[in-house]
Amino acid sequence: MATGFPAFRRADTARYLAILLLILSAIAFQVAAPDTDCARLVIVVLESGTLYLALSVGRIHGLVDRVRLALIAAAVAVSPRGTTPIWRRR
């Protein structure tokens, strides 16, 4: 049994790898996607998933879980509205 840092456990290593892959996929999608509302929604969903996974690896539970889920859901729900930048509105 390994007695090193808790971050070096196999389960945590897989979670950190998943976070890294989500970050890289969000960056790749941002670079390749057109500037549309649908693309922005996909970016928000990818980044929300990354945030949720990063917070869950931190092992904060209880009321904080429910609050972070509510905030992430609100961000995803609001993201397609009003996404046109001010300088492009006419």
Secondary structure, 3 states (H helix, E strand, C coil): CCCCCHHHCHHHHHHHHHHHHHHHHHHHHHHHCCCCHHHHHHHHHHHHHHHHHHHHHCCCCCHHHHHHHHHHHHHHHHCCCCCCCHHHCC
